Amino acid sequence: MQIKFSRMSSRIKPSAIRNKLFDDPQLITFAAGRPAEGLFPVEDLITASQSMLSASGIKALQYSSSEGNDEIRKYIAEVLMKKAGVDVTAKNIMITSGSQEGIDLCGRMFIDEGSTIICENPTYTGALGSLRPYNPKFVGVEMDENGIITEHLEKLIKENDDVRLIYTVPDFHNPTGVMMSRQRRKELAEISGRYNIPVMEDRPYSELNYDGEYLPSVKSFDKEGVVLSLGSFSKIFCPGLRMAWICADEEILQKFITIKQNASMQCSSFDQELTVEYLKNNNIYEHIEKLRALYKSRRDKMIECLDKYMPDYVNYNRPTGGFFIWVTIQKDIDTTELLAEAVKQARVGFIPGEPFYADGRRCNSLRLSFSSVTEEEIEQGIERLANFFKERF
């Protein structure tokens, strides 16, 4: 083909989660962090849709503002962000098409070619994929069981030129499941303010705590207005509606609105009106409690099966919330190469560790998701995977 493509397009890589290997219907896959379809509130949404179309159908089908529906922004500010310890109004909220768009808008806003992004090591592969086309320099900050090691973060800020953004998943981290401690959140906000470097905190799993306490967002400790908080309805409601938001200082948010006007104009008016109607007549926290109960049971089942079947050279964490368990095989292996064998021989899928590292390092870890598989599938799949490891090593 003789068409000339942009240099930016050449930096875009296929999603590790949407691997064709996972298309086999006989495969048990622990790959994607998909919500449980059985708990989608379909009947409530049918009722909400009919009511909404009768009352405000023209509004739902017409263009709307780039910042988003006033009612949903008010709800996010006064209910969801208030719970996260953040005192804001609708003027601090902009609706985005999933948090993925929010991440991309942050790239457009802050990143020039060659500027530095500090991110957890490993980190969410979708954020790397969204930001990589802007051709930044990624620098990984180390974590422990309490999240980002803030002393290491400050050292990296001093050692690297033109640091524009710090990216973090503080709640039930993707992929490791780590929960950042309250003290580290406070320290992260203080460092961000001291060096005037924006923090992009990505919080899709914040409501999905099964054992530990709900912790306030990093933004709740932000005194300088430099923390950007990304939230989403995808994991607690319906991902197909692509309803998410950015919470930011008003001056910064106005820049986001201008960028969105020129990028996608607005999010779906229909989806926003439908969400508003649902929230008027349903308590979303009752729905979240059902999700917590189901996901806790599936998490417990996966840990039980890992304990039961895995050989002693396989280590894994025990997350207190979220969707993921991070597994490390104490062998000199590359799990990217191992995946094709596991799919073919064991009929089990997972996400290798390599896509979660900005430097694409060879990795002996992998991510397992328990959110969208039944307990029977978890038992069968983990036993198959364990037997595969035993035969392979």
N, C-alpha and C positions, 0 to 999 in steps of 0.2 A: 504494500500500500504506500502511495506517494504522499499522502496527507502529512503535513507537519503538525505535530502535537506540541503542546507547551512543555517546558521543563517542569512546571508544577505538576502536570498530569503524570509525568514519569515517576514522581515520588509517591504516588498513590498505590497502595498495595491491597490485594484482596483481603477481606475480613477472615481472620482465623476461625471465627465462629461459624461462618457460612461456607464451610468446606464441603465440597461435593461428596467427600467420603461419608458424610453423615446422612446422605439422602436414602440410604438403604432402609426400607421399612422394617426389616428384621433386626436392625441394629438397636441395641440399648445404648443410648447416648447420654452422657453426663456433661455434654459440651456447653450448650447455650444456657444462659441465665434467664430462662423464660418463665414468666409467672404461670401459676397453675390455672389452666383453662376452665377446670370444673367449678371454680369459684368466681368466674366473671359474672357480674350481676345482670344477666341478660334480661330477665323479666322486668326488673326495675328500670332498665334502660329502654325497654319497649314502651313502658308506661310514660317515662320521662320524655321520650321522643315524640309520642303522640301529643302529650300535653304541650310541649315546647312548640311544635309545629302549629298547633291550633292557636296558641297565644302570641307567638312571635316568629312565625315561619318566614316572613319576608326579611326580618332582621337576620335570621340565621342563614339565609341564602344570599345575602348582600355582602359587599366588601365591608370590612370593619377596620378599626384603628391598628396601627403597627404595634403599639404597646400591649394591646389585648383588651378583652372585655373587662369593663370596670368592676363588675360584680365578682368575677373570679379573682381578679387582682386583689380586691378588698378582702375576700375570704382567705387567700393565701397569706396576706399580711397579718390579718387579725386573728387567724386561727393557727395556721401551720407554722409561720415564722415566729409568732408569739410563743408557741410551745417550744420552739428552738432557742428561746431566750433573746430574740431579736425584736427590738421596738421600732417598727417601720409602718408606713402607710402604703396604700396602693400606688403612690407616686414612686415607690422604690421597687416596683415589680414590673417586669416585662414577660409576657408569655412567649415561649419558644416551642418549636416543633421537636419535642423531646430534648433531653439534656444534651444530646449529640449536637443539635444546632447551637445550643449555648456554648459548647466547647469551641465549635468552629467560629462563632462570632468573637470569642475571646482571642482566637488566633488572628482574625482580621483586625481586631482592635489594637493588639499589643505587639505583635511579632513582625519584625523585619528579618530579612534573610541574614542568617548568621547570629542573630540575637539568641540569648540563652534562656531555656526553660528548665527549671529544676523540678523534678518529679520523683515520686517514690520509686524505689528499685526493689521489686518490680512494680508495675502500675497497670492501670486499665488499658488494654490494647486498643480500644476504640478511641481513646483520647490521643494516643500516639498516632493512630491512623488519621485522625482529623487534623492534627497540628503539623504532621510531617510535611505536607505540601508547602508550607510556608518556609521550609528549609531552615529551621532553627538548629541550634546546638542543644541537644538534650544532655542534662547532667543528672545522674541518679543520686538521690540522698538515701542513706541507709535507714532501715527501720529495725525496731525490736518489738517486743510484745506490747509496748505502749504507743506504737506508731512512729512517726518521724522522730529521729534523734536530732533534737533541735541544735545541739552543739555542732553536729556535723553539718547541718543546714547553714548555720552562720559561717562556718569555715568555708563552705562552697561559695557562698555569696561573696566573700572576700577574695577568693581565689579566681573567680570567673568574671569576665568582662560582660557588661551589658545584660545583666539578668533582668528580664522583663516580666517573668511570671513564675509563680510557684503553684504546681498542680497537686492536689491531694484528694483522696477518698477517705475521709476520716472515720466513717461509720461502716464497720464490717467490710473492710477494704476488699476491693476487687483487684487482684485475685486471692490475696492471702487470708482474708477474713479477719484481720487484725482490727481492733477497736482502739482508736487513738484516745489516750487518757485526757481527762479534764485539764490537768496541768500542762500537757504538751499542746493542747489547743490554745490555751492562754499564751504560752511561750511563742507559738507560731504566729499568732496575731500581733504580739509585741515586736517580734523580729520583722514582720512584714511592715509594720508601721515605722519602725526605726530606720529601715533602709528604703522605705517608700516603694516597695515592690508588691504588686497585687498578688493576692492568693486567690486561686480559683478552687473553692471547695465543692466537690461533687457529692451530693447527698441522696442518691436514689434509694438507699437501704435504711435510712435513718429511723423509720418507723418499725422496722422488722427486727426488733430485739426480742429474744426468747428467754434469756436468763438474766442478763445484766441490766443495769439502769439505763434509762434514756439520758443521753448527755447533750448539753447545749451545743449549738454549732460553733465553729471557729469564729464566725461573724459576730456572735454574741460578745466576744472579747475585743472586737475591733473598735478602737478609739480614734483612728485616723481616716476611716472611710475607704480603706484599701482592700478589704476582703469582699470577694464576689461569691455569693452563695447560690449554687445551682440545685434546684429541687425538681421533683418529677412525680406525676401521678402514675407513671408506667408500672411500677412495681406494686403499688397499693390500690390501683383501680383498673385501668385498661390500657395496655401499651399501644393498641391500635389507634387510639384517639390522639396520640402524640402530644399530650398536654404536659408541659413542663414550664419552668420559669427561671429567670435570673433575678436575684435580689441584690441591689447595689445602691451606693450613694447616688442621689438624684443627678448630680452633674455627670457622673460616669454613665448612668442609665440613659440619659439623653443621647449620648454618643452611640450606645447600643441601638437605640430606637432608629437613629439616622442610618446606621449600617443595615439594620433589618429592612428598612424601607427600600433600600437599594438592592438587597439580596433576595428576599422572598416576599416583600411587601407586608405580609401579615400571616398569622396562623389561621386555620380553618374557623370561620365564623360559626359554622354548624357545630363543630366539636366543642367549641367554647360554650355556646348556648346550651347544648345537651348536658355538659358537665355542670353548668350552673343549675339547671333544672333538677338534675339528680341530687345535687348537694342541698337544694331547698327542701327536699322531701325524704332524704335518707341521711342517717348518721354514718359518715365514712369511717369513724372509729369502731363502730360495730362490725363493719366489713373487715377492717384491718385486724380485729381480734380473731376473726375466722381464719384469715391468712396466717396469722402468727401460730395458731393452734396446728394448722396443717403443716406448715414449714418446720415447726419445731419437731413434730412427729417424724417428718422425713429426715431432718438433720440427725435426730437421735438414732433412727434406723441405719443411716449410712455409717455413723460412727460405730454403732454396734457391729455392723458387718465388717468394717475395716478391722476392728479389734478381733473379730472372730476368724477372718480368713487371711489377712495379709501376713506375709513373712516378716521377720523381725528387722529386715533391712529396709522396710518401707515405713517412713515416718509421716505424720500428718497432724494438722492442728485441730483444735476443737472450738470452733467459732461460737460466740454467744448470740449471733444473729446473722442476717444476710442470707446469701444463697450458696456460698462456696466453701469448699474444703481444699486446702493446698497440700499436695502430696509430694514428698521428696524421696526418691529411690537412692539409697546409699550405694550406688554402683557407678562406674565410669560409662555412662550412657548419655545419649541424646534423645529426649522424649519426642522430638519432632520426627526423628527416624523411626522411633518405636510405634508411633501412632498407626501407620499403615499396617504394620504387623498385627497390632491389637484389633484393628477393625476386621482384618481378614481372618485371623485365627480365633479370636475370642468373641467377635461380633459385639465389641464394646467401643464406644467413642469417648474421647476426652479432649481437652485443649492442652497442648504442650506448653511448657513454660516459656519457650523462646520468644513468642510474640509479645509477651508482657515486659520485655526488656528493650529499652530504646536502642541499645547497642546490638540487639539480635544475638546475644551470646548463646553459646552452646549450653544447654540446661538439662539437669537431671530431675526437674520438678514438673508437675502437671496440675491442672485445675479440674476439680470435679464439682458439678452443680447438682444439687438435690431437689431443686424447686419444682421441676416439671415432670418428674418420674414418680411412679407409684412405689409404695414400699415393697411390693412383690418384685418390681423391676430393679429396685435398689439391691435387694438380696441376690437376685440372679446375676445382675451385672457385676457387682463387687466380687462375688464368688468366681465368676468367669475371669475377671481381670486379675485376681489374686492367683488363680491357677495358671494363667498365662505368664505372670511374673515368675512363678516357681519353675515352670518348664523352661522359660527363657534364660533365667539366671541360676 
